[in-house]
């Protein structure tokens, strides 16, 4: 059962917008934060919530992120659509009396809201974390494949006609998080996807989906393939140091397409932190629960849902200690995958 403060999730979208208005009209200014190193779903959802707060609740709202926007598609997403998002380091928190986080939750630890600050609003399509439930307005969980779907429902309920840029952002957020409606997709995802399609700018969408890529992108993928090991139905690769943490998820996603593979795990280090990304096609397993249980004793943050999940763990010590830490992580995941003890084969060898 969801915590009491997340009863908002059971309301229809119109009721959610009415609740927002009743609870927060009269506030001076809102800040909507994405999760760190945000993806299109998180940024689109933040932009849409800021629009609802500004246009219907009557509270001017800004959006911000922590970490970096490093993946080429994500950078193109922001630049092409002119998304009004700022880095949290350029934001004066004292100028806001209303805080919201989207596509994440209070205690997850992968957002830039200070630990001492309680988010007034939480909107997230991921399952409710057991330790959550204290936020005044919590719309969390459900069968949604993307947080952008949830915020598209808000926009529609508020009778806001989105600009072509906002519509394209929400459309791409749904498209990316559900892998073209092929993963963890619900009826609301399809309905919102179809409602948005006539409103998008298809030329801008094409520019986002087909950006120019830096040479180091191809070098990273070359290294990922060289280091990848196949264990029965699992593939695991260590990317070493990465120039952008969100590329870890992209590598895990691509490796999940290997024939007969049910598990793909990629990990790489960035600024003394280890980023992990997991993809699971075995319907008997829940990627979010698995990664939290596997990484729980290492600190950091971890989360996700049925088929995809990620974690960010502190990476300290000398090189030998870091390598030992990664070996232990791999051992735990191999045990969870049921392949512990297998030698594994190089992805490039004839044995794979």
Secondary structure as UniProt FT lines:
FT   HELIX           4..10
FT   HELIX           13..24
FT   TURN            25..26
FT   STRAND          29..33
FT   HELIX           40..52
FT   HELIX           53..57
FT   STRAND          60..65
FT   HELIX           72..81
FT   STRAND          85..87
FT   HELIX           88..90
FT   HELIX           93..95
FT   STRAND          98..102
FT   HELIX           106..108
FT   TURN            115..116
FT   STRAND          121..124
FT   TURN            130..131
FT   STRAND          137..140
FT   HELIX           147..157
FT   TURN            158..159
FT   HELIX           164..177
FT   TURN            178..182
FT   HELIX           187..197
FT   TURN            198..199
FT   HELIX           202..209
FT   HELIX           215..227
FT   STRAND          229..231
FT   TURN            232..233
FT   STRAND          234..241
FT   HELIX           246..255
FT   TURN            256..257
FT   TURN            259..260
FT   STRAND          263..270
FT   TURN            271..272
FT   STRAND          273..280
FT   TURN            283..284
FT   HELIX           287..295
FT   HELIX           296..298
FT   STRAND          301..304
FT   STRAND          308..314
FT   HELIX           319..337
FT   TURN            340..341
FT   STRAND          345..346
FT   TURN            347..348
FT   TURN            350..351
//
